[in-house]
Amino acid sequence: QVQLVESGGGLVQPGGSLRLSCAASGFTLEDYAIGWVRQAPGKEREGVSCMRSRDSSTNYADSVEGRFTISRDYAKNTVYLQMNSLKPEDTAVYYCNAKRYGSGPYWGQGTQVTVSS
């Protein structure tokens, strides 16, 4: 069964950090492009970051550039999103996804991140 399971969300104060994890099962992430998107209440889903499978090159939304880092651990078949210097506007449900030609995209169930004092 193909599955992506996110974890690591929670409540954090402005300026704080969180690391989100996205564990894959039923398939190997190594051959997939991976990404994180988020959706805040009343807003459209926004792409946050992505990593290509071929060369592991990355892209970030302007709003998170320099603060967020996407990475993957092949041995653990897991994707991460390290989020530093969090702002209230980062509050959203964060979703990971994985896709490759002819397969996917697969989506996780989402994890809530709330940045508030």
WOPE-V856277 format. One record per residue. N is the residue number from 1. PHI is phi in radians with two decimals (none if undefined). Layout:
N | PHI
N | PHI
This chain:
1 | none
2 | -1.34
3 | -2.67
4 | -2.16
5 | -2.21
6 | -1.53
7 | -2.72
8 | 1.80
9 | -1.27
10 | 2.83
11 | -1.75
12 | -2.47
13 | -1.36
14 | -0.94
15 | 1.58
16 | -1.45
17 | -2.31
18 | -2.52
19 | -2.12
20 | -1.57
21 | -2.08
22 | -2.43
23 | -1.64
24 | -1.76
25 | -2.47
26 | 1.52
27 | -2.80
28 | -1.80
29 | -1.16
30 | -0.96
31 | -1.66
32 | -1.98
33 | -1.32
34 | -2.16
35 | -2.77
36 | -2.16
37 | -2.25
38 | -2.44
39 | -2.44
40 | -1.60
41 | -0.96
42 | 1.33
43 | -2.11
44 | -1.33
45 | -1.12
46 | -2.15
47 | -1.23
48 | -1.79
49 | -2.80
50 | -2.59
51 | -2.35
52 | -1.36
53 | -1.39
54 | -1.19
55 | -2.17
56 | 1.04
57 | -1.19
58 | -2.21
59 | -2.38
60 | -2.36
61 | -1.12
62 | -0.98
63 | -1.19
64 | -2.10
65 | -0.94
66 | 1.50
67 | -1.99
68 | -1.89
69 | -2.39
70 | -1.68
71 | -2.67
72 | -2.50
73 | -2.04
74 | -1.12
75 | -1.11
76 | -1.64
77 | 0.93
78 | -2.34
79 | -1.90
80 | -2.21
81 | -2.33
82 | -1.49
83 | -2.09
84 | -2.02
85 | 0.85
86 | -1.16
87 | -2.11
88 | -0.96
89 | -1.26
90 | -1.44
91 | -1.07
92 | -3.12
93 | -1.58
94 | -1.82
95 | -2.15
96 | -1.78
97 | -2.57
98 | -2.48
99 | -2.70
100 | -2.65
101 | -1.00
102 | 1.46
103 | -2.63
104 | 1.47
105 | -1.35
106 | -1.82
107 | -2.21
108 | -1.48
109 | -1.49
110 | 1.68
111 | -2.40
112 | -1.45
113 | -2.07
114 | -2.17
115 | -1.95
116 | -2.78
117 | -1.65
